[in-house]
């Protein structure tokens, strides 16, 4: 059975309230990031995607060495960034 999380502090209660289901959900945001060895063409494509979804997208412009979603342990930093920016969709130019 699953445990029900209960907060012990006010800050924890606020965080749990933010993540709780809502009557009207907010729109899905997109996290756009590129890897260490991406070409100029791929960077241009990612920039165009960002410009199309400007209101509901977050783009990281620095090279991200830690994020390797298809390898063991690489998905943890991706999860951290998606929780930090409240993004449920990600676009990654890794190659």
PECORKA-V578060 format. One record per residue. N is the residue number from 1. SS is DSSP state (~ for helix, > for strand, _ for the rest). PSI is psi in whole degrees, -180 to 180 (999 if undefined). Layout:
# PECORKA-V578060
N	SS	PSI
N	SS	PSI
This chain:
# PECORKA-V578060
1	_	153
2	_	143
3	_	143
4	_	124
5	_	131
6	_	138
7	_	146
8	_	-19
9	_	167
10	~	-38
11	~	-42
12	~	-39
13	~	-40
14	~	-41
15	~	-42
16	~	-35
17	~	-35
18	~	-37
19	~	-5
20	_	156
21	_	143
22	_	158
23	_	-44
24	_	109
25	_	149
26	_	161
27	_	157
28	_	131
29	_	154
30	>	132
31	>	120
32	>	124
33	>	158
34	>	158
35	_	-160
36	_	-31
37	_	58
38	_	145
39	_	169
40	~	-34
41	~	-45
42	~	-39
43	~	-38
44	~	-39
45	~	-44
46	~	-37
47	~	-40
48	~	-39
49	~	-42
50	~	-41
51	~	-32
52	~	-37
53	_	34
54	~	-40
55	~	-30
56	~	43
57	>	152
58	>	127
59	>	129
60	_	126
61	_	-14
62	_	159
63	_	132
64	_	102
65	_	-29
66	_	-26
67	_	107
68	_	85
69	_	-18
70	_	13
71	_	162
72	_	130
73	_	-13
74	_	-20
75	~	-15
76	~	-42
77	~	-32
78	~	-42
79	~	-40
80	~	-48
81	~	-37
82	~	-36
83	~	-38
84	~	-41
85	~	1
86	_	46
87	_	133
88	_	-11
89	>	142
90	>	146
91	>	123
92	>	129
93	>	94
94	_	-14
95	_	999
